[in-house]
């Protein structure tokens, strides 16, 4: 099933895309699996996603942990921790 992935801040800069649509293989079940699968694409993906514990995620616009199942999600966002002021 196609999945839209949104990238923000330095994740976007390293990958070189703000968004893309992918169809992950069936074994990609969680956010951590998705990040690991994307990192295997090499280049900017490998660099941006090398330390998943530094990343935050949202599934269908709800903040989630990396152990969250992506199920039938339509949209996933991957971004660094957010700070405010």
C-alpha positions as CSV (number, residue, x, y, z in Angstrom):
1,X,0.0,0.0,0.0
2,X,1.5,3.4,-0.9
3,X,2.6,5.5,2.0
4,X,3.5,9.2,1.8
5,X,6.5,10.1,3.9
6,X,7.2,13.7,4.9
7,X,10.7,14.8,5.9
8,X,11.5,17.9,8.0
9,X,14.5,20.0,9.1
10,X,17.9,18.4,8.8
11,X,16.3,15.0,7.8
12,X,14.9,16.7,4.7
13,X,18.2,18.4,4.0
14,X,20.2,15.2,4.1
15,X,17.8,13.2,2.1
16,X,17.1,15.9,-0.4
17,X,13.4,15.6,-0.5
18,X,10.5,17.1,1.5
19,X,8.2,14.2,0.7
20,X,7.8,11.1,-1.3
21,X,5.5,8.2,-1.8
22,X,6.8,4.7,-1.3
23,X,5.4,1.1,-1.0
24,X,7.3,-0.6,1.8
25,X,7.7,-4.4,1.7
26,X,5.4,-6.4,3.9
27,X,8.0,-7.0,6.6
28,X,8.0,-3.3,7.4
29,X,5.6,-3.2,10.3
30,X,6.7,-0.4,12.7
31,X,8.2,3.1,12.4
32,X,11.6,1.6,13.4
33,X,11.2,-0.9,10.6
34,X,10.3,1.8,8.1
35,X,13.3,4.0,9.1
36,X,15.6,1.0,8.9
37,X,14.3,0.1,5.4
38,X,14.6,3.7,4.2
39,X,18.2,3.8,5.5
40,X,19.1,0.9,3.2
41,X,18.5,3.2,0.2
42,X,22.0,4.6,0.9
43,X,23.3,8.1,0.4
44,X,21.4,10.8,2.2
45,X,18.9,8.3,3.6
46,X,21.7,6.3,5.3
47,X,23.2,9.6,6.8
48,X,19.9,11.1,7.9
49,X,18.5,7.9,9.4
50,X,21.7,6.4,10.9
51,X,20.6,7.2,14.5
52,X,16.9,6.4,14.7
53,X,16.9,7.2,18.5
54,X,17.5,10.8,17.5
55,X,14.4,11.0,15.4
56,X,10.7,11.7,16.1
57,X,7.8,10.5,14.1
58,X,4.1,11.0,13.4
59,X,1.6,8.6,11.8
60,X,-1.4,10.2,10.2
61,X,-0.5,13.5,12.1
62,X,-0.3,11.8,15.5
63,X,3.0,11.8,17.4
64,X,4.2,8.2,17.9
65,X,7.1,6.2,19.2
66,X,9.3,4.2,16.9
67,X,7.8,1.0,18.1
68,X,4.4,2.0,16.8
69,X,2.9,-0.1,14.1
70,X,2.3,1.8,10.8
71,X,-0.6,-0.5,9.8
72,X,-2.7,1.1,7.2
73,X,-1.2,4.5,7.6
74,X,-1.5,6.9,4.7
75,X,1.1,9.5,5.9
76,X,4.2,9.3,8.1
77,X,6.4,12.2,9.1
78,X,10.0,11.9,10.2
79,X,11.8,14.8,11.9
80,X,14.4,15.7,14.5
81,X,13.3,16.6,18.1
82,X,11.5,19.9,18.2
83,X,12.6,22.7,20.4
84,X,10.7,25.9,20.9
85,X,11.2,29.3,22.5
